[in-house]
Each structure stands twice: as C-alpha cells, then as structure tokens.
Amino acid sequence: MSILIENISQQFGSNSILSKINLEISTGNLVALIGPSGSGKSSLLRIIAGLETPSQGRIWFSGKNATLLSIQERQIGFVFQEYALFPKLTIFENIAFGLEIQNKYFKSQVKSQVYELLYLTQLENFLKFYPYQLSGGQKQRVAFGRALAIEPKILLLDEPFGALDIKVRKNLRFWLRNFHEKLPVTSIFVTHDIHEAMEISDEIVLLKNGCVEQFGCPQEFYEHPATTFVQNFLNIAS
C-alpha cells in the first residue's frame, strides 16, 4: 500500500509540531524517519496510524483518504519501543491475540498463521515461553510477529530498537531488513541512529523543527546533502 502525506501540519496552542509535510512513499518500501529530538518524528508516525489528528492536511493510502478512517480501518500494525507484550500470555498467545479479538478466523486459521509468524520471526522454539523468559531482542521479535498477525498493509515502528544494547540492536536491524524482503509490507520506522537508517532503509526522511529537510535514498544523503543542516547531521552521526 502506498502512502501519500499531503500538507500535514500539527499545532498545540502556539507550538507548531509539524509544518506542511508532503511525502510520497511507494508500496513495499522500508522508510526511516530520522531527526533530532523534538523534530516531530513520533507525531508524524502517530498521525499516520490515526492515534493523533492533524491540524491540517490529509493522509492517503493507495488513493483512499485515510484521514477519515478509524484506527481499525487503516489496517496498520504498530510496534512500540517498550514491546507492550502481555506478561501472562505465552509467546504463541501474544502473537495470536490480535487475530482472536477480531473474531473472524477459525481456530485452525489462527494456529496456522501464528506458526508461520513464529517461523518468520525465528521463534518457533519459544511458543510456550512467557515474555519474562526471553531476551530483549526476542521480545522485540514477538512484538513484530503480533503486529503482523493481523496482516496489516502498513507497518509502523516507533524506535523499535531503542531499548536494546548495541550488539542486539545491530543484529536485529539486519534481521528486520531480511524479514522485510520476505514479507514486503510498506514500513516506516522512527530512529535517532543515522547508521541504522543508512544500512537498512530504502528511503530516509530527515525532519528538522517539524519540516522535511531532505527525503531520498541513503546514497543521495551522502552524495548530495540538501542543506548545511543535513551535512552537519551526517557528520555528527558519523
């Protein structure tokens, strides 16, 4: 599913969080949303998800005005930094949860789909485990599996690796890239890490003070930084 962000602005009182954001994201792309703290990354992600309402502008999903749709109607999977797993449910039950509450799948369908996701997330040997028995990286993979169980058209990830140590974070981001190639859902992930964005994304959106400073593929950022801010951001991160 493609995403068109049209003239999106968000204000709280006199504070401008986002200002006239215009972006077009192609179906199946993995897009990194980066920028300094307070640049509006998470706000934009939450507006796409329907968790927040823009002051101005529209969101389009494959030509359909998603601004008018409820969160449930948007067919979005959301992965949070904090995992948000249910501690008293097994890994199998955590992943199956979204399918079961929709109440439109037979038990055999739920079981088949969960087993497929356990395999894709490399957790097939942990289906009877509980979250407290898993490492941080494994918990995050469970969160991915649960978000994907409902077969979303769009996957949104808000700093999904932020709570992990450097080694696990690096392993998991390459896992995400490989996973995305097997199951190419249109994805946007928020990160502070420019190296993470450069290594695994198809395109990068760099925000500054609620505005798009540059949008393009990783190579364009290195070879043709659009502004001094972009150049300095790359230098600071390198």
N, C-alpha and C positions, 0 to 999 in steps of 0.2 A: 504494500500500500504506500503510495506517495504522500508526502506531507507538504502543504503549502501554507506558510505562515505569512499572513497579509496584514501589514501595517499594525502589528500588535504593540500596544502601549499599556502600561500599568502604573497607576498612581495611588498612593496612600496619603491623603491630605495634600500637602505641598511637596511631598517626596516623590520623585519620578524614579520608579524601579526599572521600567523598560520603556524605550522610546522608539516607536516606529520601526519595529523589527520586521524585515522582509527576508524570507528564506524559502528555498525550494529543495526538498530532499527527495531523491529518487527512491523508488521501490527497491527494497533489499539492501540498501546501504547501511553501513555502520558509521555513525557520525559522532565525533567527540565535541562536547560543548565545554570550552575552557575559558579561563579568565580569572583575574584576581578576586579575592573575597569581596562580596557586595556588588559584583558586576551584573547580577541578575540571572545567573545560570539556573539555579533551582526554581526560581519563579517562572521562567520560561517553560521548564520541564513540567511544572505543575499545571500551567495553563494548557499545555498540550494534552495532559491527562484529564483535564476537567476538574482538577482539585481546586483551582483558583479561576476567577473570572477576570478577563482583561477589561481595562477601562475603555479600550478602543481596539478595533481590528477583528479579524476572523481567522479561524483555523480551518483548512480544507484537507480532507482525507480522500485522495483519488477523486477529486472533483466534487465531493459532497461536503456541505457546510457542517463541520463537526462542532462549531461553536454552539449550535442549537441542541446538540446531543448530550444525554446524560453520561456520567462516567461509565455505566454499564454498557451503554450503546456504542461507546467508542472502540470497543474490542482492543483494549490496551492491557499489557502486562507491565507491572511496576515492581522494580527491585530496589529495595532501600539499603542504605549502608548498614543498618542495625540488624539485618536478616529478618526480624519480625516473625520468627518461627514459633509454632505452638509447642511449649515445653513438654506437655503431657501427651502429645501425639507422636507416633513413630515417624520415621522419615517417609515411609510409604503413605501414611495417613496425612502428613503435612502436604505432600505433593497432590494427593487425591482430593484435598479439602475443597478447592475451587470447583472441581468437577461435580462433587457431591451436592454442594449447595445450589448448583444450577438446576439440579433435579431433572435433567433431560437425557441422561446417559444410563444405559443398563449397567449393572454391576460388572458384567463381563467386559464392557467397553472401558469402564473406569480402570479396571485391573490391567487391561492390555495397554492402555495409554500411559499409565503410571510406570509399568515395567519398561516401556520404550524410553521414557524420560530418565528413569534410573540408569539405563544403559548409556544414554547420550551424555548424562552428567557424571558418568563413571562412579555411580553409587549403588550399583546392583548388589553389592555385597553388604550393604548397610540398611536395607529396607526395614529391618526390625529394630534398628538402633533408635535412640532418642537424641534430640539435639545436644544435650549435655555430654554425650559420648563422642561427639565429633570435633574435629579441629575447626578453626576459623574458615579455612578455605573450603572444607567440606560443607559447612553450614551455608556458605555463600552459594555453593552449587545447588544445595537444596532449595534455596530462595529462587534461583534461576529456574529450576525444574517446576516449582509451584507456579511461578509467573507464566511459564509456557504451557502449563497443563490445559489452560482454557483456550489454547490455540489462538493467541492474540495476533492481530495484524501488525501491531506496533509494540515494541519492547522499549521501555524507558528505564534507565538505570541512574540513580542519584548517588554518585560517588560510591559505587558498589565495592571498591577495594580499599576504601579509606581506613577501615578498622583493622586491616591486616598488616603483618610485618613485611619488610621489603622483599624477602625471598618468596614468600607465599604470594604476595601481590604480583610479582613478576611472572611466576608460574601460572597464576590464574588469568592474567590478562592474555597470555598466549593461548590458554585453554579457551577463552571467550572468542578469540579470533577464529580458531579452528572450529569451534562449536557453531559460530555464525555462518561459516561456509557450508556446514552440513544442513543447517536449518535457517536459511536466509530470510529472517523476518526483519523488516525495517526497524533499525535500533538507534537510539540516541542515548549517550552516556555522559554524565557530568563528571569532570575530573579537574583537579588542580595541577596534575602532572603532565607537562608538555611531552615528555618522553613516552608516556603511556599513549597519549593521543597520536603521536607520530608513528608509533610502532604498529598499532592495530586498527586505526580508523581508515575509512575510505575518504572521508572529508572531515575538516575541522572548522568549527565556528568559534572565533575568538571574540568575546564580549568585553567591553570597557564602559563602565558607567551606564549600563543598560542599553548600549548601542552595539551593533555589529561592526567590529573594527576590520575583520577580514574573514572571508569564507572561501574555502577551496581545499584542494587535496594537500597532503603533507608536503609534497615536493614544492608546491607553489609557495608555501610559507617560508621554506628555507631559501629558495632561489629568488623569490620576488615578494619580500615583505611589503605590505601595502603602505605602512606608516612607520614612523620612528618608534611608536609605542610597540608595534608588532616586533620590530627588530630588537628592541630592548627586552621585551618579554622573552624572546627566544634566547637571548644572551644570558639573562638572569637564570633561566631554567637549565642552561647547558653547563 
